[in-house]
Amino acid sequence: MGEELKVIVFKLGEEEYGIEVDKVQTIERMMPITRVPKTYSFVKGVINLRGVVIPVIDLRGRFGLPETEYTDQTRIIIVAVNEMEVGFIVDSANDVMDLNSDVIDSPPDVVGGIKAKYLHGVARISEERLLVMLNLSEVLNRSEIIQLESLED
Amino acid sequence: MDMNQYLSMFIDESNDHLQSLNENMLELEKAPDDIGIVQIIFRSAHTLKGMAATMGFEDLSSLTHQMENVLDLVRNEKLKMQDYIFDTLFKSLDALQMMVQDIMNGGDGKADVQSIVTSLQAIVRGEVPGGADSAASSQAAPAAETASTGIQLDEFQYSVLEQSITEGHKVLYIEVAIREDCQLKAARAYLVFDLLERYGEVVKSHPSVQEIEQEKFERSFSLYYITQKDAAELQSMIVNLSEIESAQVMPLDHETLNQLSSGVQEAAAAGTAEAPAAAAAPTDAKPEAPQTAAKAEAKTGARANGGAAPSRTIRVDIERLDVLMNLLSELLIDRSRLEQLAYEIKRSDLTETVEHMSRVGSDLQNIVLKLRMVPIDTVFSRFPRMVRDVAKSLDKKIDLVIVGAETELDRTVIDEIGDPLVHLLRNAVDHGIEPTAQRIAAGKPETGTVQLRAFHSGNHVFIEIEDDGGGIDRDKILNKALKNGIVTQSEAATMSDEQVYMLLFAAGFSTADVISDISGRGVGLDVVRSKIESLSGDVSVTSTLGKGTKFSVQLPLTLSIISAMLIKVGSEKYAIPLSSIVETGIIQRNQIRSVHGYTMVPYRDAHIPLMSLANLFEVADFDENVEEETEIVVIRKGERLAALTIEDFIGQSEIVIKNLGKYLPPVQGVAGATILGDGQVALIVDPNAFIK
């Protein structure tokens, strides 16, 4: 048996993703975002989280998915990795789940390419339910972002 | 007992004591005969020794102990301070500093100090190299021994008593006998101690206080006591306590004290009151140790900030203050929401409550801001020692004059400004002040003066370092700059003196071999400048050849709060620091000219570049080109001016600067962010980035 993990489950489109709960500081409803000029297109700007200014990333934009309108389901997940605090805008987040690390497989080949780097693995919860575990430090790796952008262009 | 929780306190206090030791040693070097300063140094060293021993740092306490032995001879005028002793003591201080540093870094504070200890011991034995006053010091050793082998008093207690007599306090030897039929001897004894402690200080009792508390005494006990009260008055007070049989109160002077402490105790026990009355001159000072210290410090003209002065402050981690500040800004944001609600609901009792809350909020904000302010003395205080050492190693005579050490600055600035100032001061001592021979030849006083000044001006703090040395040779610098390709010939021809001096801060001037070529200035001054600029400060130089040079450093009062103009561009709000705004105004479309492909507007007698903030920041919903009249902000970087077009002014405000978070790369033109009254984040414009 592997370790027990608690993960926050959130959705981008139809896909479900997971972040380990100890990396998550809080989950907030959508709030006013102040645009920051001349930064990556997926950085939506900065928010005021109880007196601390925190940059927010549209995770759809980060993963090259089409961006959508924000709804009242939209959430900002504040994560802290490598002393960086960043907010992820996701379509919805409403589940906490216990996982055993045994059910997490390495990223399947089909995902492939650069995207696979963001993935820590895929957790198989049931036959039809898969949870994509994010590799947060890669998602937040700025040099990687630059590389990604040049490939996307 | 878990010592760890005391460790940080120990470190803080040790640093304070070391600082005070350093300062007072420097004072003493100027006035080697001032026993008052020696007393202060002795006390600091003694406290340090005690603390180190308590914490189990043996090396630290034993080295301090050796220093104490030397100082003890000095203050008893059995040894004269001289260069060699100063050097050894300074060396000891350095070693102590290293040990404390080691403890700070998690070490055990052990160090090999054998050679220093040996020198210190040699000094105590009177073996001072270089023709010492050997007669005086050879007497010293036995005297010190007597004191330390006294039956009743240890060295320190003896010295406290002796010093108290010197300072005009009354030192009494008191012998109290309790009635034979007393049931609770310890309780009676406690009453006596309680009474005595109200009017003075019990230095030593026999049997010890613990023993008395446990009733481990016969019927009588004796003690040494410092007070302002009359012996007779005290005696009657003690006797008036119930179940006290008798009290003998005998005033002591130097001689009787010495006799008593060296074992002539029987005489005192027998109650011989024939000892000459102490020549107790009346004095205002209370007998408590800290106050005595304060008085002694005042007497020597030293600043009363040493470890011995009564402390009414606590130390707070700066991060906690930041948290407090964040919470407070949250509160202020809620406050403005409440104000809005109260305004809409229009109920007078609600409005009044909210108004009151607003005032409390503002007061709170002021207090929190003040908490972050620290006198610049905390930085300045380490310079006298440094200047002394540099001057000594260069064989120069230099007087460091510090003015305005009480000037307050934000803690974050204080933490950063030390290194640049060290650079500038070293520079002034090393290269500013000429060698002694050269000074004499130039008809100047042999001793050079370096002035270190701090003062407030507006929203800024200025720190000036001025020397009366040789000044900067403009031509030498220019030639060097030309040689290094920092300036071109045509540029050189039109440069003002000021601009030439600023070349010192160019990166190319900071290599070692350049230093000896030009009058020596340029030791990493580019680093100094970039550090100061990173603190949003500025540095400038003025100099008169042959008369001296002045470096002037301008710093913001605080890094966290600035005055800013809030402006609006489309739906977005920005803050522009007032310090870079020259003026605000309105221009007509037809005033805009194109010069060399740049957009310019007339300002005063000249044309200045016009830039659109909406363009620079890619604001989608504003375009000044459709406006007939446009608001502008004239901004400045040094001498250069430019105008920024904006949509509207919101107003002036004090803002708290926050960074954008570690994730975002630095954005050109954005100096940070702030949170507005409505909870929204507004970016702070960095106008410097727009003026090249």
Interface residues (C-beta under 8 A of the other chain):
Chain A: P32 T34 R35 V36 P37 K38 T39 V43 G45 V46 I47 N48 R50 G51 V52 V53 I54 P55 E83 M84 E85 V86 L140 R142
Chain B: M325 N326 L327 S329 E330 I333 E572 L616 F617 E618 V619 K658 N659 L660 G661 K662 Y663 L664 P665 V667 Q668 G669 V670 A673 I675 G679 Q680 V681 A682 L683
